[in-house]
Amino acid sequence: MQKNTVLGACLITLLPAFALASETVNGRFTASKACEAYASFAKGTNPGAVQLKPGSSYTVREVNRPGNYERLRVEVPGASPELRWVARDCGTAALDGDAAAAPSPASPAAPPQRGQDGPQDSPGSQGQGNQGNKREMCSTANQQDSYLLALSWQPGFCEHTPRTAGKPECAAMDKGSLVVSNLTLHGLWPNKKACGTSYGNCDGKPFALKKETVAHIAPWMPNFYYENSFGKYEWNKHGTCQALDPDAYFTKAVAAVQLVNASAIGDQILKNIGGAINADKFFATLRSQYGEAAASRVMLVCAGQSYLQEIRVQLPVDFSVDKGMAGLLGAAPGQGPQTSRCGTEIRIEASGRN
């Protein structure tokens, strides 16, 4: 027994460090060039000589380590095995949660994602000595080069996101005491291309909101009906990295949500509560209403392939909320109309028990 224990400990010690540090994620990876897709990145094995196809999108299942990852494990249909490791600089990633990001308006041809550094910013090309400087750079306020507006479809979020039982707004919706029938604010996230997922938690003003601000934003961020913990989290992580104070920041974020609700984006969602939308028709409508560049700044995020949870809208750094959707979206193209874990038919669930 002791011999087996020692042998097991030795085997664990010999495992590659990146295997122990890998992290399960969900999202999409769009290849920008043809890259090798490895069954084992460490051994360089690629059965079938599989390569990613430029412009194709793949489901992401894993990254080799949290934060500044270098490799992603994606599903490659038709490959054997289907799960393959690819280099991060092979394309752009849109990972669930705060890992997804807006492109930098300065480089629309190859827009980076939050969670996707450009090759010049790869940790492997910097050396350990520069990591401290990068951390400082990525927590310095007012260095953003774009924004991401994340809007929740609250019924889908509460129904299909783990660990929502403790959220009072979800409990109230389940009981029927709260009805949410509009897109709501998840967050307004300043992004900095060179920082990937790391831009945030800057030194800024402490979180505090006037009563009238809370009353104004609660219908658009329902957690504020019951507490301020989610708003405080969003401020500390994201709001501190831009120049507005908390009242102005949340007011501007809500104004952006209101614009989207009143747009062709919101119209297609709100008219189909309790029903479904077709993803292809959704983006076709956006292209006809606002043009290809604007449509390419929108992403749909689903649970279980068919339940809408979130809409993410890439915004330019100088976005405006008083010039309609044109002022909100700007003129530069985004990463292209995308969905994350969505099928063609997407259900728009109604508030309350289904």
C-alpha positions as CSV (number, residue, x, y, z in Angstrom):
1,M,0.0,0.0,0.0
2,Q,2.8,2.4,0.9
3,K,4.6,1.5,-2.3
4,N,1.5,2.3,-4.4
5,T,1.1,5.6,-2.5
6,V,4.6,6.7,-3.3
7,L,4.3,5.6,-6.9
8,G,1.0,7.7,-7.2
9,A,2.7,10.7,-5.7
10,C,5.6,10.4,-8.2
11,L,3.2,10.1,-11.1
12,I,1.4,13.3,-10.0
13,T,4.8,15.1,-9.6
14,L,5.7,14.1,-13.2
15,L,2.5,15.4,-14.7
16,P,3.1,18.6,-16.9
17,A,2.4,21.8,-14.9
18,F,0.0,23.1,-17.6
19,A,-2.2,20.0,-17.2
20,L,-2.7,20.7,-13.6
21,A,-3.5,24.3,-14.2
22,S,-5.9,24.0,-17.1
23,E,-9.3,25.6,-16.7
24,T,-12.7,24.5,-18.2
25,V,-14.4,27.3,-20.1
26,N,-17.1,27.9,-22.6
27,G,-17.0,30.1,-25.6
28,R,-16.0,30.4,-29.3
29,F,-12.7,30.7,-31.1
30,T,-12.5,32.1,-34.6
31,A,-9.4,31.1,-36.5
32,S,-7.6,33.9,-38.4
33,K,-5.2,31.6,-40.1
34,A,-4.5,27.9,-40.7
35,C,-3.0,26.4,-37.6
36,E,-2.0,23.0,-36.4
37,A,-4.7,21.4,-34.1
38,Y,-2.9,19.1,-31.7
39,A,-4.2,16.1,-29.8
40,S,-1.3,16.8,-27.4
41,F,0.4,20.2,-27.6
42,A,3.3,19.1,-25.4
43,K,4.1,16.0,-27.6
44,G,3.3,17.8,-30.9
45,T,0.9,15.0,-32.0
46,N,-1.6,15.9,-34.6
47,P,-3.4,12.7,-35.9
48,G,-4.8,13.4,-39.4
49,A,-2.7,16.5,-39.8
50,V,-5.7,18.6,-38.8
51,Q,-5.6,22.4,-39.3
52,L,-8.1,25.1,-38.3
53,K,-9.7,26.8,-41.2
54,P,-9.4,30.6,-41.4
55,G,-12.7,32.3,-40.7
56,S,-14.2,29.2,-39.1
57,S,-15.5,29.3,-35.5
58,Y,-15.0,26.5,-33.0
59,T,-16.4,25.7,-29.6
60,V,-13.9,26.2,-26.8
61,R,-13.8,23.7,-23.9
62,E,-10.6,24.5,-22.0
63,V,-7.7,26.8,-21.7
64,N,-4.3,25.7,-20.5
65,R,-4.3,28.0,-17.5
66,P,-6.6,30.7,-16.0
67,G,-6.0,34.3,-17.0
68,N,-3.1,34.7,-19.5
69,Y,-3.5,31.4,-21.2
70,E,-1.4,30.4,-24.2
71,R,-3.5,27.5,-25.7
72,L,-7.1,26.6,-26.1
73,R,-8.8,23.3,-26.4
74,V,-11.5,23.4,-29.1
75,E,-13.9,21.0,-30.8
76,V,-12.9,20.3,-34.4
77,P,-15.8,18.5,-36.1
78,G,-14.6,15.4,-38.0
79,A,-11.3,15.2,-36.3
80,S,-10.3,12.1,-34.3
81,P,-10.0,12.9,-31.5
82,E,-12.3,15.8,-31.8
83,L,-10.9,17.9,-29.0
84,R,-7.7,19.7,-30.1
85,W,-5.2,22.2,-28.6
86,V,-4.5,25.3,-30.7
87,A,-2.2,28.3,-30.1
88,R,-3.9,31.4,-28.7
89,D,-2.5,33.6,-31.5
90,C,-4.2,31.5,-34.2
91,G,-7.3,33.7,-33.9
92,T,-9.7,35.5,-31.5
93,A,-11.5,34.0,-28.5
94,A,-14.9,35.0,-27.1
95,L,-15.2,33.2,-23.8
96,D,-18.2,33.3,-21.4
97,G,-18.3,35.8,-18.6
98,D,-15.7,38.7,-18.4
99,A,-13.4,36.8,-20.7
100,A,-15.3,38.0,-23.8
101,A,-14.4,41.4,-25.1
102,A,-14.8,44.1,-27.6
103,P,-12.3,44.8,-30.4
104,S,-10.1,47.8,-30.5
105,P,-11.5,50.3,-33.0
106,A,-8.0,51.1,-34.1
107,S,-7.5,47.6,-35.6
108,P,-10.9,46.5,-37.1
109,A,-9.4,44.1,-39.5
110,A,-8.2,41.8,-36.8
111,P,-10.2,42.8,-33.7
112,P,-8.9,41.3,-30.4
113,Q,-11.1,39.8,-27.7
114,R,-11.0,40.3,-24.0
115,G,-9.1,37.2,-23.2
116,Q,-7.1,37.4,-26.5
117,D,-3.9,39.3,-26.5
118,G,-2.2,40.2,-29.7
119,P,1.0,38.2,-30.5
120,Q,3.1,41.0,-29.3
121,D,1.5,40.8,-25.9
122,S,1.9,37.1,-25.5
123,P,3.3,36.2,-22.0
124,G,5.8,33.9,-23.7
125,S,7.3,36.8,-25.7
126,Q,7.7,39.1,-22.7
127,G,9.7,37.2,-20.1
128,Q,8.9,37.0,-16.5
129,G,10.6,40.3,-15.7
130,N,7.8,42.2,-17.5
131,Q,4.9,40.5,-15.8
132,G,4.8,43.0,-12.9
133,N,4.9,45.9,-15.3
134,K,2.0,44.4,-17.2
135,R,-0.1,43.9,-14.1
136,E,0.5,47.5,-13.2
137,M,-0.4,48.7,-16.7
138,C,-3.5,46.6,-16.7
139,S,-4.8,48.2,-13.5
140,T,-4.3,51.8,-14.5
141,A,-7.5,53.7,-15.0
142,N,-8.5,55.5,-18.2
143,Q,-6.3,53.4,-20.5
144,Q,-9.2,51.6,-22.3
145,D,-9.4,51.4,-26.1
146,S,-12.9,49.9,-26.3
147,Y,-15.9,48.8,-24.2
148,L,-18.2,45.8,-24.0
149,L,-21.8,46.2,-23.1
150,A,-23.2,43.0,-21.7
151,L,-27.0,42.7,-21.5
152,S,-28.7,39.9,-19.7
153,W,-31.9,38.2,-20.7
154,Q,-32.9,37.8,-17.1
155,P,-35.3,34.8,-17.4
156,G,-32.7,32.8,-19.3
157,F,-29.9,33.8,-17.0
158,C,-31.8,32.9,-13.8
159,E,-33.1,29.6,-15.3
160,H,-29.9,28.2,-16.7
161,T,-27.0,29.7,-14.8
162,P,-25.6,27.7,-11.9
163,R,-25.7,29.1,-8.4
164,T,-28.4,31.7,-9.1
165,A,-30.5,30.4,-6.2
166,G,-29.0,32.9,-3.8
167,K,-29.7,35.9,-6.1
168,P,-32.8,37.6,-4.7
169,E,-34.0,38.9,-8.1
170,C,-34.0,35.3,-9.5
171,A,-35.9,34.0,-6.4
172,A,-38.5,36.9,-6.9
173,M,-38.9,36.0,-10.5
174,D,-39.5,32.4,-9.7
175,K,-42.2,33.3,-7.2
176,G,-43.8,35.7,-9.6
177,S,-43.3,38.8,-7.4
178,L,-40.9,40.3,-10.0
179,V,-41.5,40.3,-13.7
180,V,-38.6,41.2,-16.0
181,S,-39.5,41.7,-19.7
182,N,-36.6,43.8,-20.9
183,L,-32.9,43.3,-21.5
184,T,-31.0,44.2,-18.3
185,L,-27.5,45.4,-17.5
186,H,-24.9,42.8,-16.7
187,G,-22.0,45.2,-17.1
188,L,-20.2,47.9,-19.0
189,W,-16.6,46.8,-19.3
190,P,-13.7,49.0,-20.4
191,N,-11.2,47.0,-22.3
192,K,-7.5,47.4,-23.2
193,K,-6.2,45.3,-26.1
194,A,-2.8,44.7,-24.6
195,C,-4.2,43.4,-21.3
196,G,-6.6,40.7,-22.5
197,T,-8.6,39.5,-19.5
198,S,-6.4,41.4,-17.1
199,Y,-7.7,44.9,-17.5
200,G,-9.6,45.8,-14.3
201,N,-9.6,46.4,-10.6
202,C,-8.1,49.9,-11.0
203,D,-7.6,52.4,-8.3
204,G,-10.8,54.5,-8.4
205,K,-13.5,56.2,-6.4
206,P,-15.2,54.0,-3.8
207,F,-18.6,52.5,-4.7
208,A,-21.5,54.8,-3.6
209,L,-24.8,55.6,-5.4
210,K,-27.4,58.2,-4.7
211,K,-30.9,56.9,-3.8
212,E,-32.3,58.5,-7.0
213,T,-29.7,56.7,-9.1
214,V,-30.5,53.3,-7.5
215,A,-34.2,53.9,-8.2
216,H,-33.4,54.8,-11.8
217,I,-31.2,51.8,-12.6
218,A,-33.1,49.1,-10.7
219,P,-35.5,48.2,-13.5
220,W,-32.5,47.8,-15.7
221,M,-30.3,46.0,-13.2
222,P,-32.9,44.2,-10.9
223,N,-30.4,43.1,-8.2
224,F,-30.6,46.8,-7.1
225,Y,-34.2,46.2,-6.0
226,Y,-32.9,44.0,-3.2
227,E,-29.2,44.8,-2.6
228,N,-26.1,46.4,-4.1
229,S,-23.6,43.5,-4.1
230,F,-23.6,42.9,-7.8
231,G,-23.4,46.6,-8.7
232,K,-20.5,47.0,-6.2
233,Y,-18.7,44.0,-7.8
234,E,-19.1,45.5,-11.3
235,W,-17.9,48.9,-10.2
236,N,-14.8,47.6,-8.4
237,K,-13.8,45.3,-11.2
238,H,-14.7,47.5,-14.2
239,G,-16.1,50.9,-13.3
240,T,-12.9,51.9,-11.5
241,C,-11.0,51.8,-14.8
242,Q,-12.9,54.7,-16.4
243,A,-13.3,58.3,-15.6
244,L,-17.0,58.6,-14.6
245,D,-18.1,58.5,-11.0
246,P,-20.4,55.6,-10.0
247,D,-23.6,57.6,-10.5
248,A,-22.6,58.8,-14.0
249,Y,-21.2,55.4,-14.9
250,F,-24.3,53.4,-14.1
251,T,-26.5,56.0,-15.5
252,K,-24.6,56.0,-18.8
253,A,-24.6,52.2,-18.8
254,V,-28.4,52.1,-18.3
255,A,-28.9,54.6,-21.1
256,A,-27.0,52.3,-23.4
257,V,-29.2,49.4,-22.4
258,Q,-32.3,51.4,-23.0
259,L,-31.0,52.2,-26.5
260,V,-30.5,48.6,-27.3
261,N,-34.0,47.7,-25.9
262,A,-35.6,50.2,-28.2
263,S,-33.5,49.1,-31.2
264,A,-34.0,46.3,-33.7
265,I,-32.0,44.2,-31.3
266,G,-34.4,44.6,-28.5
267,D,-37.5,44.6,-30.8
268,Q,-36.8,41.1,-32.0
269,I,-36.3,39.8,-28.5
270,L,-39.2,41.5,-26.8
271,K,-41.7,40.6,-29.6
272,N,-40.8,37.0,-29.2
273,I,-41.0,36.5,-25.4
274,G,-42.3,33.0,-24.8
275,G,-41.3,32.0,-28.3
276,A,-38.1,31.9,-30.3
277,I,-36.0,33.8,-32.8
278,N,-34.0,32.6,-35.8
279,A,-30.3,33.6,-35.3
280,D,-29.7,34.1,-39.1
281,K,-32.8,36.3,-39.4
282,F,-31.8,38.2,-36.3
283,F,-28.5,39.2,-37.8
284,A,-30.0,39.8,-41.2
285,T,-32.4,42.3,-39.7
286,L,-29.5,44.1,-38.0
287,R,-27.6,44.3,-41.2
288,S,-30.6,45.8,-43.0
289,Q,-31.3,48.3,-40.2
290,Y,-27.8,49.4,-39.3
291,G,-25.4,48.0,-41.8
292,E,-22.8,45.2,-41.8
293,A,-20.3,47.0,-39.5
294,A,-22.9,47.6,-36.7
295,A,-24.3,44.0,-37.0
296,S,-20.8,42.7,-36.6
297,R,-20.5,44.2,-33.1
298,V,-23.3,42.0,-31.7
299,M,-23.1,38.5,-30.1
300,L,-25.8,36.2,-28.8
301,V,-25.0,34.0,-25.8
302,C,-27.1,30.9,-25.1
303,A,-27.5,28.1,-22.6
304,G,-28.1,24.6,-23.7
305,Q,-27.8,25.6,-27.4
306,S,-31.2,27.2,-27.5
307,Y,-32.0,29.5,-24.5
308,L,-31.0,33.1,-24.7
309,Q,-29.0,34.3,-21.7
310,E,-27.1,37.4,-22.9
311,I,-26.4,39.8,-25.7
312,R,-23.0,41.4,-25.9
313,V,-22.4,44.6,-27.9
314,Q,-18.9,45.9,-28.7
315,L,-18.6,49.6,-28.3
316,P,-16.0,52.1,-29.4
317,V,-14.0,53.9,-26.8
318,D,-15.8,57.2,-27.6
319,F,-19.4,55.7,-27.7
320,S,-22.3,58.1,-27.2
321,V,-25.7,57.4,-25.7
322,D,-27.4,60.6,-27.0
323,K,-27.0,60.0,-30.8
324,G,-29.0,56.8,-31.2
325,M,-27.6,53.4,-32.2
326,A,-25.2,55.1,-34.6
327,G,-23.5,56.9,-31.8
328,L,-23.6,53.8,-29.6
329,L,-22.1,51.4,-32.1
330,G,-19.8,53.7,-34.1
331,A,-18.7,53.0,-37.7
332,A,-15.9,50.6,-37.4
333,P,-16.6,46.9,-37.9
334,G,-16.5,44.4,-35.1
335,Q,-15.5,40.7,-35.0
336,G,-18.5,39.6,-37.1
337,P,-22.0,38.5,-36.1
338,Q,-21.5,35.6,-33.7
339,T,-23.3,33.3,-31.3
340,S,-21.8,31.5,-28.3
341,R,-23.3,28.0,-27.6
342,C,-26.4,29.0,-29.7
343,G,-28.2,27.0,-32.3
344,T,-30.2,28.4,-35.1
345,E,-33.5,28.6,-33.2
346,I,-33.1,30.5,-29.9
347,R,-35.8,30.5,-27.2
348,I,-36.8,33.7,-25.4
349,E,-38.1,32.5,-22.1
350,A,-40.7,34.4,-20.2
351,S,-40.2,35.7,-16.7
352,G,-41.3,33.3,-13.9
353,R,-41.8,29.6,-13.8
354,N,-41.8,27.9,-17.2
